[in-house]
Amino acid sequence: MEPFVTTERLVLRRFTAADADRLEELDGDPGVMRYLTGGRPTPREVVENVLLPLYFDHYRRYGDLGWWAAEERASGDFLGWFEFRPPDGDRSEVELGYRLRRPAWGHGYATEGARALVRRGFTELGVERVVAYTMAVNHGSRRVMEKAGLSLVRTFHEDYPEAIPGSEQGEVEYALVAADWRPPS
């Protein structure tokens, strides 16, 4: 299967059913899930019956927009995933997201993958606006968004069924429009 994006250190490819174990491990780490579920793992049934079918459906519907398994190019090790998909079906605006295994944190992989997706979106896929969201207290993720060229648009508050520590400070939206994008030097 041809990679969707290849960078100096990463290969982003489509998910397959064989990735269920990798996704379960990723979403089973309380540190990885801290700002998403308060640390609760994603059950295997959800990985197999909700997440993977959702990813496969996006490939069918949008082809080149969806969720991408991230592997280290040199070793082939699974690092996590990147999301680059139209949240409302309109291909002109895509949501950027990422979730990496803890050993991959702090090595610039999230920034490298995010920049590559933004570049491809604006230069090859006709994307007009990239958006990204995280909790206001998730400073690591916010820094990746900034390094990928996105700027803070707003802080807002969601209604959560269960509060996650830090959720009282709200969520943030970052964005970048094609006209303002400049390739990193």
C-alpha positions as CSV (number, residue, x, y, z in Angstrom):
1,M,0.0,0.0,0.0
2,E,1.4,3.4,-1.0
3,P,2.1,5.8,1.8
4,F,-0.2,8.9,2.0
5,V,2.7,11.1,3.2
6,T,6.4,10.3,3.7
7,T,8.7,12.7,5.5
8,E,12.3,12.6,6.6
9,R,11.4,10.4,9.6
10,L,7.8,9.3,9.1
11,V,5.5,7.3,6.9
12,L,1.8,8.0,7.2
13,R,-0.4,5.2,5.7
14,R,-3.9,4.0,5.7
15,F,-5.1,2.0,8.7
16,T,-6.0,-1.7,8.2
17,A,-7.8,-4.2,10.4
18,A,-4.4,-5.5,11.4
19,D,-3.9,-2.2,13.3
20,A,-6.5,-3.0,16.0
21,D,-3.8,-4.0,18.6
22,R,-1.8,-0.9,17.9
23,L,-4.8,1.4,18.4
24,E,-5.9,-0.5,21.5
25,E,-2.4,0.0,23.0
26,L,-2.2,3.7,22.1
27,D,-5.7,4.4,23.5
28,G,-4.9,2.3,26.6
29,D,-2.2,4.6,27.8
30,P,-3.7,7.0,30.5
31,G,-1.1,9.6,29.6
32,V,-2.1,9.6,26.0
33,M,-5.8,9.8,26.8
34,R,-5.4,12.4,29.6
35,Y,-6.8,15.3,27.6
36,L,-9.4,13.2,25.8
37,T,-11.1,11.0,28.3
38,G,-9.4,11.9,31.6
39,G,-7.2,8.8,31.1
40,R,-9.8,6.2,30.5
41,P,-8.8,3.6,27.8
42,T,-10.8,3.0,24.6
43,P,-12.3,-0.5,24.8
44,R,-11.2,-3.0,22.2
45,E,-14.8,-3.3,20.9
46,V,-14.8,0.4,20.2
47,V,-11.5,0.2,18.3
48,E,-12.8,-2.7,16.2
49,N,-16.5,-1.7,15.8
50,V,-16.4,2.1,15.8
51,L,-13.0,3.6,15.1
52,L,-11.6,1.3,12.4
53,P,-14.9,1.3,10.5
54,L,-15.0,5.1,10.7
55,Y,-11.5,5.4,9.3
56,F,-12.3,2.9,6.5
57,D,-15.5,4.9,5.7
58,H,-13.5,8.1,5.4
59,Y,-11.1,6.4,2.9
60,R,-14.1,5.3,0.8
61,R,-15.8,8.7,1.0
62,Y,-12.8,11.1,0.8
63,G,-9.9,9.0,-0.5
64,D,-7.1,11.2,0.5
65,L,-8.6,12.7,3.7
66,G,-9.0,10.7,6.9
67,W,-6.9,9.1,9.7
68,W,-3.3,7.9,9.0
69,A,-1.2,5.4,10.9
70,A,2.2,7.0,11.7
71,E,5.2,4.8,11.5
72,E,8.9,5.7,12.1
73,R,10.5,5.4,8.6
74,A,13.7,3.8,9.8
75,S,12.3,1.1,12.0
76,G,8.7,0.7,10.9
77,D,7.6,1.2,14.5
78,F,4.0,2.3,15.0
79,L,4.1,5.8,16.6
80,G,0.4,6.7,16.6
81,W,-1.8,8.5,14.1
82,F,-2.6,11.8,12.4
83,E,-6.1,13.0,11.4
84,F,-6.6,15.2,8.3
85,R,-10.2,15.1,7.4
86,P,-13.2,17.2,6.6
87,P,-15.3,17.4,9.8
88,D,-18.5,18.3,7.9
89,G,-17.8,16.7,4.6
90,D,-16.7,20.0,3.0
91,R,-13.2,19.2,1.6
92,S,-12.3,22.9,1.7
93,E,-11.9,22.8,5.5
94,V,-10.1,19.9,7.3
95,E,-9.4,19.2,10.9
96,L,-5.8,18.4,11.9
97,G,-5.3,16.0,14.8
98,Y,-2.6,13.7,16.1
99,R,-2.2,11.1,18.8
100,L,1.2,9.6,19.5
101,R,2.5,6.9,21.8
102,R,4.3,8.4,24.8
103,P,7.8,7.2,23.8
104,A,7.3,9.3,20.6
105,W,6.6,12.5,22.5
106,G,9.2,15.2,22.5
107,H,11.0,14.1,19.3
108,G,9.3,16.5,16.9
109,Y,7.2,13.8,15.2
110,A,3.9,15.5,15.8
111,T,5.2,18.8,14.3
112,E,6.9,17.0,11.3
113,G,3.7,15.1,10.5
114,A,1.4,18.1,11.0
115,R,3.6,20.3,8.8
116,A,3.6,17.6,6.1
117,L,-0.2,17.3,6.1
118,V,-0.7,21.0,6.1
119,R,1.7,21.3,3.1
120,R,-0.1,18.5,1.2
121,G,-3.5,20.0,2.0
122,F,-2.6,23.4,0.6
123,T,-0.4,22.4,-2.3
124,E,-2.2,19.2,-3.6
125,L,-5.6,18.7,-2.1
126,G,-7.4,22.0,-2.5
127,V,-7.8,22.6,1.2
128,E,-8.6,26.2,2.0
129,R,-8.6,26.1,5.8
130,V,-7.0,23.8,8.4
131,V,-8.4,23.8,12.0
132,A,-7.3,22.0,15.1
133,Y,-8.7,21.8,18.6
134,T,-7.4,20.8,22.1
135,M,-8.0,21.6,25.7
136,A,-6.6,25.0,26.7
137,V,-4.3,23.3,29.2
138,N,-2.8,20.9,26.7
139,H,0.3,23.1,26.1
140,G,2.2,20.4,24.2
141,S,-0.5,20.0,21.6
142,R,-0.9,23.8,21.3
143,R,2.8,24.1,20.6
144,V,2.6,21.6,17.8
145,M,-0.3,23.6,16.2
146,E,1.7,26.8,16.4
147,K,4.8,25.1,14.9
148,A,2.6,23.8,12.1
149,G,1.7,27.4,11.3
150,L,-1.8,27.6,12.9
151,S,-2.8,30.5,15.1
152,L,-5.2,30.7,18.0
153,V,-8.7,31.7,16.9
154,R,-10.8,31.3,20.1
155,T,-11.3,29.7,23.4
156,F,-14.7,28.1,24.0
157,H,-16.4,25.8,26.5
158,E,-17.9,22.4,25.8
159,D,-20.5,20.6,27.9
160,Y,-18.9,17.4,29.0
161,P,-20.8,14.6,30.6
162,E,-17.8,14.1,32.9
163,A,-15.4,16.9,33.7
164,I,-11.7,16.2,32.8
165,P,-9.2,18.0,34.9
166,G,-8.4,21.3,33.2
167,S,-11.7,21.3,31.2
168,E,-12.9,24.2,33.2
169,Q,-10.3,26.3,31.3
170,G,-12.0,25.4,28.0
171,E,-11.0,24.3,24.6
172,V,-9.1,26.2,22.0
173,E,-9.4,26.4,18.2
174,Y,-6.4,27.0,16.0
175,A,-6.6,27.6,12.3
176,L,-4.6,28.5,9.2
177,V,-6.0,29.6,5.8
178,A,-4.2,28.7,2.5
179,A,-3.6,32.4,1.7
180,D,-1.6,32.8,4.9
181,W,0.4,29.5,4.7
182,R,4.1,29.7,4.2
183,P,6.3,26.6,3.9
184,P,8.6,26.3,7.0
185,S,12.1,27.3,6.2
